[in-house]
Amino acid sequence: MTSRARSARPRVGLFGLLGSGNIGNDASTDAIVRYLRADHPDAVLDAMCMGAARMRDRYGIETVPIQWQSARTLPGGPLGAGLRVLGKGLDVFRTAAWVRRHDVVIIPGMGIMDATLPINPWGVPWSLFLLSVTGRLLRTKVALVSVGATPAKNPVTAWLYTSAARNAYYRSFRDEASRAVFLRQGLDTSRDPIYPDLAFSLSFDLDAPVDPLLVGVGVMYYRGGNQDRDRAGEVYASYVAKMTEFVRWLVDSGRSVRLFIGDEQDQQVVDEILADIGRQRPDLAPSRVTGLLVTTFPELKSLVTPIATVVAARFHNLVFAVKLGKPTIAVSYSPKCDSLMSDVGLAEYVQHIKSLDVERLKAQFTQIESQAAQVRERLLELLPKRSEQARAQLDELSLVLFSGKPNARQSGAGLERVGQ
């Protein structure tokens, strides 16, 4: 197939779970938008995404829903099921029509191939597969940029993800574990570069004042993975009970707590913890435990900046805390959290969310709080290099996607791998 004529101004599309209420995804998107507007101001930008209206309002760009059915309220029963099947077929043509208008399509970071949480193969995996295949056929450069991935137990999901990665023009991963997922699926990703998460390229105020007694607790609406669907309520209740117990211990020991979220659905957990504290500690000043609703990355950054120590579950909440040099404990729900904590020298401050031991969490907190100065110093030593590496990812995008030079995998030259 011959390459079609391109306009003088490159058409760049953003694709993925953008504007859907996940603040970490929005931070990755913000990093890419800032890069494009600074380094490629002539680019015409639009998006195919989950939160089309939000992305349009936030960035002033044209947007379309990632799936036909997401823009419609479908009836239940056989009619609704039939319309959903019809929608999957229509998405083939919708996606192709959108892709062919672009020179480049970028999936900006995020765990777009993370199968840790419950996922329907005919949702995002199917959409991502359509994107990469139509990009390959229509000679549009589809770029998976600093993405995260975990093994998918569902064979259909695994095949769709692997096929999407295989057909992408450019791939980079945010950790070795993500890249290894596809090696195990038979796709040679050994020459694909590894860069830190895109959020490391964003600016944070490292000199802002900190309240030494203020603890940030980042919570998550966690109901287990695909294998836990029949006991999701039990998994959720256990997690909330343990985090509530930990928050009570923090306030009883003289700390103040700022609850925060990484996705809008997490606010339910915040509200339940606040309600419990109100019942169990009725004389406690309201300012001792707060949980304001935040919906954007700047709001969350402002909320976390004055915090002294962080205990969090969501991956990007951990990234933000580390980026700010906070002593941080991970209540990990995914290997990506483990990889991040290991990369920054905090592997001993991790517990898995399903087997969370509150007494051990208290001990970990006491230990990291006692070593706060040393931990912060180590993190601040690491941050310049990680920020530099994240910005190097953006420079590489300019070279591979916009300079007209061939992709290293296509030329056989190989890209220099940036270590963690």
GIFENPE-V816391 format. One record per residue. N is the residue number from 1. RES is the residue in one small letter. PHI is phi in whole degrees, -180 to 180 (999 if undefined). NEAR is the number of other C-alpha atoms within 12 Angstrom. D_CENTER is the distance of its C-alpha to the mean C-alpha in Angstrom with 1 decimal. Layout:
n res phi near d_center
N RES PHI NEAR D_CENTER
N RES PHI NEAR D_CENTER
This chain:
n res phi near d_center
1 m 999 8 35.2
2 t -84 8 35.9
3 s -69 14 33.3
4 r -79 14 33.8
5 a -67 15 34.6
6 r -111 17 31.9
7 s -77 14 32.2
8 a -63 11 32.8
9 r -95 17 29.6
10 p -65 28 26.5
11 r -94 31 24.6
12 v -121 41 20.8
13 g -109 41 18.5
14 l -104 52 14.8
15 f -138 50 13.5
16 g 141 45 10.7
17 l -84 39 9.0
18 l -97 46 10.0
19 g 71 38 11.9
20 s -95 29 11.5
21 g 104 29 11.2
22 n -93 36 7.6
23 i -71 37 7.9
24 g -64 40 4.7
25 n -60 44 4.5
26 d -67 43 8.1
27 a -66 40 8.2
28 s -62 45 7.2
29 t -62 43 9.7
30 d -61 32 12.1
31 a -62 34 12.3
32 i -70 44 13.3
33 v -63 37 15.6
34 r -60 24 17.2
35 y -61 29 17.9
36 l -63 31 19.4
37 r -73 17 21.5
38 a -85 15 22.8
39 d -95 19 23.4
40 h -137 25 24.1
41 p -65 16 25.5
42 d -84 16 27.5
43 a -68 28 24.6
44 v -94 26 24.6
45 l -108 34 21.1
46 d -149 37 20.0
47 a -149 43 17.3
48 m -115 44 17.1
49 c -155 43 14.3
50 m -74 32 14.0
51 g -105 30 14.8
52 a -61 32 17.6
53 a -66 26 19.7
54 r -64 27 17.2
55 m -63 34 16.2
56 r -63 23 19.9
57 d -71 15 20.8
58 r -73 23 18.3
59 y -116 24 19.1
60 g 67 16 22.4
61 i -119 23 21.6
62 e -73 25 22.7
63 t -140 31 20.3
64 v -136 33 20.8
65 p -65 33 19.2
66 i -71 41 17.4
67 q -131 39 19.8
68 w -57 29 23.4
69 q -74 27 23.5
70 s -69 24 20.6
71 a -96 18 23.1
72 r -137 13 25.9
73 t -98 11 27.1
74 l -96 19 28.6
75 p -72 13 31.4
76 g -85 11 31.4
77 g 73 10 33.7
78 p -60 11 34.7
79 l -64 12 34.5
80 g -63 16 30.9
81 a -62 15 30.1
82 g -65 16 32.1
83 l -67 21 30.3
84 r -66 26 26.9
85 v -64 20 28.3
86 l -58 18 29.8
87 g -61 27 26.5
88 k -64 27 25.0
89 g -69 21 27.9
90 l -63 20 27.8
91 d -65 33 24.2
92 v -60 27 25.6
93 f -78 21 27.8
94 r -62 25 25.4
95 t -65 37 22.8
96 a -61 29 25.6
97 a -64 21 27.1
98 w -72 35 24.0
99 v -62 39 23.2
100 r -66 31 26.8
101 r -82 30 26.8
102 h -118 37 24.4
103 d -86 36 24.9
104 v -139 44 21.2
105 v -125 46 18.1
106 i -116 48 14.7
107 i -97 48 11.3
108 p -85 46 9.3
109 g 61 47 6.8
110 m 63 43 3.4
111 g -88 41 5.0
112 i -64 40 7.6
113 m -118 46 10.2
114 d -91 36 9.3
115 a -104 35 12.5
116 t -66 30 12.5
117 l -89 29 12.6
118 p -55 23 15.3
119 i -148 26 15.0
120 n -93 24 17.9
121 p -58 26 18.6
122 w -92 26 20.1
123 g -97 31 17.1
124 v -61 33 14.0
125 p -57 37 15.5
126 w -63 34 18.8
127 s -63 42 17.4
128 l -67 45 15.7
129 f -61 38 19.0
130 l -59 39 21.0
131 l -59 52 19.2
132 s -70 41 19.8
133 v -68 32 23.3
134 t -68 33 24.5
135 g -62 37 23.2
136 r -64 30 25.2
137 l -68 23 28.2
138 l -97 30 28.2
139 r 59 28 27.5
140 t -99 39 24.4
141 k -77 41 22.1
142 v -96 43 18.8
143 a -119 45 16.3
144 l -92 46 13.2
145 v -111 51 11.9
146 s 51 47 10.2
147 v -87 43 8.4
148 g -107 46 7.9
149 a -150 41 10.6
150 t -134 37 12.7
151 p -61 31 16.3
152 a -100 31 17.1
153 k -75 23 20.3
154 n -73 22 21.2
155 p -64 17 23.1
156 v -68 21 22.5
157 t -60 33 18.7
158 a -61 32 19.1
159 w -67 28 21.6
160 l -64 32 19.5
161 y -64 45 16.5
162 t -65 37 19.1
163 s -65 29 21.1
164 a -63 35 18.2
165 a -65 45 17.5
166 r -64 31 21.3
167 n -88 31 22.0
168 a -67 38 19.4
169 y -71 38 21.4
170 y -140 42 19.0
171 r -136 48 16.4
172 s -143 50 14.6
173 f -123 46 12.4
174 r -94 48 10.6
175 d -162 38 13.0
176 e -64 35 16.2
177 a -61 30 15.3
178 s -67 46 13.0
179 r -65 38 15.9
180 a -68 27 18.4
181 v -55 33 17.2
182 f -84 33 18.9
183 l -60 22 21.8
184 r -70 19 22.6
185 q -91 25 22.6
186 g 90 17 25.1
187 l -99 24 23.1
188 d -76 18 24.1
189 t -108 31 21.0
190 s -62 25 23.0
191 r -98 27 23.2
192 d -75 42 19.6
193 p -75 36 18.4
194 i -116 37 15.9
195 y -130 44 14.3
196 p -62 47 12.2
197 d -55 50 8.7
198 l -57 48 9.5
199 a -62 50 9.3
200 f -69 41 12.3
201 s -85 36 14.3
202 l -83 35 14.3
203 s -89 25 17.4
204 f -131 28 17.8
205 d -88 19 21.2
206 l -86 27 22.2
207 d -106 13 25.7
208 a -67 18 25.2
209 p -64 15 27.4
210 v -125 22 26.1
211 d -88 19 27.7
212 p -63 23 28.4
213 l -103 23 28.7
214 l -97 33 25.5
215 v -109 43 22.8
216 g -98 47 19.3
217 v -119 45 18.1
218 g -90 48 14.6
219 v -105 46 15.0
220 m -145 41 13.3
221 y -79 35 14.9
222 y -103 41 15.3
223 r -127 29 17.8
224 g 85 31 17.4
225 g -102 28 16.7
226 n -57 21 18.8
227 q -74 18 21.8
228 d -107 19 21.8
229 r -59 17 22.3
230 d -79 14 26.0
231 r -133 16 25.3
232 a -60 21 22.1
233 g -63 17 24.0
234 e -65 17 25.5
235 v -61 24 22.2
236 y -64 28 20.9
237 a -62 23 24.2
238 s -63 25 24.4
239 y -63 34 21.0
240 v -63 35 22.0
241 a -62 24 25.5
242 k -69 29 24.4
243 m -68 41 22.1
244 t -65 34 25.0
245 e -60 26 27.5
246 f -66 35 25.6
247 v -64 42 25.4
248 r -60 32 29.1
249 w -63 27 29.8
250 l -61 32 28.1
251 v -71 29 30.2
252 d -67 19 33.3
253 s -96 18 33.0
254 g 97 18 33.0
255 r -89 29 29.4
256 s -104 32 27.7
257 v -125 45 24.3
258 r -116 40 21.7
259 l -78 44 19.3
260 f -146 49 15.9
261 i -126 46 13.0
262 g -122 45 9.2
263 d -148 37 10.0
264 e -57 29 13.5
265 q -67 23 14.7
266 d -67 34 14.5
267 q -61 29 17.4
268 q -61 26 19.8
269 v -66 35 19.4
270 v -56 36 20.1
271 d -64 27 23.1
272 e -68 27 24.4
273 i -67 37 24.4
274 l -61 33 26.1
275 a -64 21 28.6
276 d -64 24 29.4
277 i -61 33 29.9
278 g -62 21 32.2
279 r -76 14 34.2
280 q -82 18 34.4
281 r -130 21 34.8
282 p -64 15 36.7
283 d -91 13 38.2
284 l -73 22 34.9
285 a -61 15 34.3
286 p -55 19 31.5
287 s -72 19 30.1
288 r -75 29 29.6
289 v -136 37 26.6
290 t -125 31 24.5
291 g -157 34 21.5
292 l -68 26 21.2
293 l -74 26 18.9
294 v -121 26 16.4
295 t -128 30 14.6
296 t -131 31 13.5
297 f -61 36 11.9
298 p -59 21 15.6
299 e -64 19 16.8
300 l -67 35 14.4
301 k -61 36 15.2
302 s -65 25 18.9
303 l -71 36 18.7
304 v -83 47 17.4
305 t -54 34 19.6
306 p -79 30 22.8
307 i -73 37 21.7
308 a -88 39 23.3
309 t -135 44 21.5
310 v -123 47 18.1
311 v -124 49 17.5
312 a -147 44 14.0
313 a -109 44 12.1
314 r -64 43 8.4
315 f -56 43 6.6
316 h -72 43 5.9
317 n -63 45 9.3
318 l -66 47 10.7
319 v -59 51 9.7
320 f -62 47 11.4
321 a -64 48 14.2
322 v -64 49 14.9
323 k -59 41 14.8
324 l -88 43 17.4
325 g 75 39 19.4
326 k -83 46 19.3
327 p -56 44 20.7
328 t -134 52 17.8
329 i -116 49 18.0
330 a -104 47 15.2
331 v -95 43 15.8
332 s -81 38 13.8
333 y -111 34 12.9
334 s -153 34 11.6
335 p -57 35 12.9
336 k -64 42 9.8
337 c -68 43 10.7
338 d -61 33 14.3
339 s -62 32 13.8
340 l -60 41 12.4
341 m -65 36 15.2
342 s -66 24 17.7
343 d -62 28 17.0
344 v -103 35 17.8
345 g 78 27 20.7
346 l -118 31 19.7
347 a -61 23 20.0
348 e -75 25 22.8
349 y -108 34 20.7
350 v -134 36 18.6
351 q -135 33 19.5
352 h -80 29 18.2
353 i -62 36 17.6
354 k -73 27 20.2
355 s -110 19 22.8
356 l -58 27 22.3
357 d -110 22 25.6
358 v -65 28 26.2
359 e -65 17 29.1
360 r -66 21 27.2
361 l -62 34 24.4
362 k -61 26 27.2
363 a -65 21 28.6
364 q -62 31 25.4
365 f -64 37 25.0
366 t -59 24 28.7
367 q -67 22 28.4
368 i -70 29 25.4
369 e -66 29 26.9
370 s -69 17 30.2
371 q -110 20 28.7
372 a -57 25 26.5
373 a -63 19 28.4
374 q -67 19 28.1
375 v -64 28 24.4
376 r -62 30 23.7
377 e -61 20 26.0
378 r -64 23 24.3
379 l -63 30 20.8
380 l -68 26 22.4
381 e -72 19 24.1
382 l -79 24 21.0
383 l -61 34 19.0
384 p -58 24 21.2
385 k -67 22 20.8
386 r -67 33 17.1
387 s -65 31 17.0
388 e -63 25 19.7
389 q -67 31 18.0
390 a -63 38 14.9
391 r -70 30 17.6
392 a -63 30 19.4
393 q -60 45 16.7
394 l -69 40 17.4
395 d -63 24 21.1
396 e -67 33 20.8
397 l -61 41 19.4
398 s -60 28 22.4
399 l -68 20 24.7
400 v -81 29 23.4
401 l -96 35 22.6
402 f -121 29 25.0
403 s -90 15 28.0
404 g 86 15 29.4
405 k -82 16 29.3
406 p -71 22 28.5
407 n -62 29 25.3
408 a -60 25 26.1
409 r -68 25 25.7
410 q -75 18 28.2
411 s -84 13 30.6
412 g 83 11 30.4
413 a -74 13 30.2
414 g 82 18 26.9
415 l -99 27 24.3
416 e -65 19 24.5
417 r -84 26 21.7
418 v -93 26 20.1
419 g -76 21 20.1
420 q -85 28 17.8
